[in-house]
Each structure stands twice: as C-alpha cells, then as structure tokens.
Amino acid sequence: MQVIDNVFIICFLTVCCVSDIRKKRIGTGLLLAGGGIGAVLLVISLCLGTIGFLTVVSGLLVGAGAALISKLTGEKLGMGDAVVILICCPFVGAMEGLFVLLAAFLGAAVFSLGLLAVKHCGLKHELPFIPFMLAGAAFMVVAG
C-alpha cells in the first residue's frame, strides 16, 4: 500500500505542479479531487494497518500549520499550496512532511537567488511553490 500512497503523492503533486506553473493557481476542483482520493487511500491504509493513526494526525497538523502560515502572511505561501500540503502530509507524517517542505523552501531559495543573480526578476517576483514540493517529495521517495 505504501507504493500506492507514494504514487498518489507524486501524481497529485505533478498535476498540481502543471497547474501552478501554467495558471499560477491550483483549482478548487483539483484540490477536492485530490483530497477525496487521498482520504479514501488514507482510510484504506489505516484499515490495512500500513499507516499509523499518529502518522496521519501529525501530517494533518503540518498541513494545518501551513494553512495558518498562509493566513498570517497574507498568502505569501498560497492557500492552494497549504491545501496541497494538507493533502500530502498525512501519508508521510510530520517528520517526512517537514523534510519535504524544508527541501522545497531551500530549493525555492536557491532558485530565487539564481534568478536575482542574473537579474531575471526582482524581490517581489512570485514563484510557483509546488514544483519545489514535487522535487522534495520525489527525493524522499527515491531516498526511501
């Protein structure tokens, strides 16, 4: 079941990544579909015992924290990004979820510094965040 959960996370993040890059937003329908599929997979994983209840709860707390950060910062971290985090983190728990977020923030920072260095954009330029989350999640899946 862990493989199916990982495939779901990578596929969901890939679809969200395309939307984030093309439209600079993640549609409500996509978030509802991903949340619904994710919820079903989580229930199945819980019933089969392949994922622990505390893993799910701690992942939900990370997602709730991301939503709170989004609100407190005036959506510097978009609410769509926070909902994607809320959907994905229950599969991996708090520690792995925070690792993916740390990798995503670091990747975005390095990329931003590169853009600033070549004077391609200014300090107020907005970047899609989901591609960096996808890279962090892919690294986590491959690294095990």
N, C-alpha and C positions, 0 to 999 in steps of 0.2 A: 504494500500500500504506500510505503514511503516513496517509491519510484513514481507512482501516480500523483502523489502530492507534489513532488518536485517538478514533474512535467506540467502540472496545472499552474504552479507558480511561474515557471519560465514562460509558458504560453500566454498566460494572463498578462505578465509584465511586457512581453513582446507586443501584444496587441495594444496595450496602453501606451507603450513607447512610440509606436507608429502614430497613434492619435495625438500624443503630447507633442511630437515633432511637427506633424502636419498642421494641427489646429490650435496648438498651444493650450489645449484643454483636454480633459478626459470626460466624455459624455456620461450623463446620468444613466442611460441605458446600459452602457458598457460596465459601469460600476455595479448596477443592480444585477446584471447577468453574472458578472464575476463573483459578487457577493453571494448570490444564490447557489451557484455551482460550488463555491468554496464552502458554504455552510453544509451542503449535502455531503461533500467529501470529508469535512471535519466530523460530522455525525457518524459516518461510516467508520472512519479511523478510530474514533472514540469507542464505538461498539466492538470493533475488532481488537481493540487494545494496542493498536500500533502507534498511538499517540496518547500522551497523558493529559489529564484534565488540567493540571497545573501548567503544562506547556501552553495549552490553549489560552488559559486565563492570563498568563504572563504576556503572551503575544498580543492579546486584546488590550492589555494595559499599555504596551508600547504604542499601539495604534491610537488609543485614546490620548496618550501623551502627544503624539504627532498632531492630532486634531486640536488639542489645546494650544500647542505652539503655533499652529496655523492661525487660530483666532487671535492669540495675544500679539502676534507680529503683523496683523493686518494682511494676512495671507501672503507673506513673503515666501513661506512654504505653502503652496496652494492646497486648498481643501481637497481637491481631487487627489493630489499626491498623498495627503493624510489618509484618505479613504482607501487608497491602494495599499498603503502600509497596514491599515487596519484589517484588510482582507488577507494579506500575505503572512503577516507575523504570527498569527495563531498556529500555523503549520510548523513553525520552527522554534517558537518560544522567544523569550525576551533576549537571551544572550546572543543567539544567532541573528535575531532580528536587529538588535542594536549593532552587531558586527556589520551586517549588510548596510545599514544606514550610515555607519561610520565610513565604510568603504565608498559609499555613494557621495557623501559630503566631501571626502578627501579627493575623489575623482573629479567632482564638480569644481573644487577649489583649484586643483592643478590645471584643469582645462581653462578655467576662467583666467588664471594667471597667464597662461599661454596666449589667450585672446588679448589680454591687456598688453602683454609684451610686444605683440605685433601690431598693436593699436587698431585691432579689428573691431573693438567695441569699447564702450565706456563703463563706468562703475554701476550705472543704473540698468545695464542690459540684463534682460531676463533669459535664463536658460531653462530648457525642459529638464526636469529632475529625474523622470522615470528612466531615461536611458542609463543614467548612472546607477540607479537601483537595480536595473536589469544586469548590468555588468557585475555589481556586487553579489547579486543572487547567483549568477552563473558561476562566479568564482567559488562561492560557498558550496554549490552543488558539486563542482568538479573536485574541489579540495577535500570534500567529504565532511 
